[in-house]
């Protein structure tokens, strides 16, 4: 998993907590839905389309294989949540960042230095999925 995070950092350009959330969301979805190839899964992301929340999208692209270029990722504007609805066939895995996690991040990232952002990201990387996300699988 750490290798995926390193690839995401290379792709995105820096480490931050929203990038970590995106990487983790894609890992959860791939594990739950087990797509057979990189084109079998698609995702609709509900997220604010500007940083810092939009950094989640880059993490999702790296870890899920869903990309804007392939047309397997779509973005729907949401100013108060970060949610990915991942689909493989009729199966759906919805991964939502918990409201308390988002509220804390939006508050903390407003005043954080680059080194504090890295520390937040590293701490978030160590947290469990249950601490960060609400996840449902249907179909």
Secondary structure, 3 states (H helix, E strand, C coil): CHHHHHHHHHHHCCCCHHHHHHHHHHHHHHHHHCCCCCCCEEEEEEECCCCCCCHHHHHHHHHHCCCCCCCCEEEEECCCCCEEEEEECCEEEEEEECHHHHHHHHHHHHHCCHHHHHHHHHHHHHCCHHHHEEEEEEC
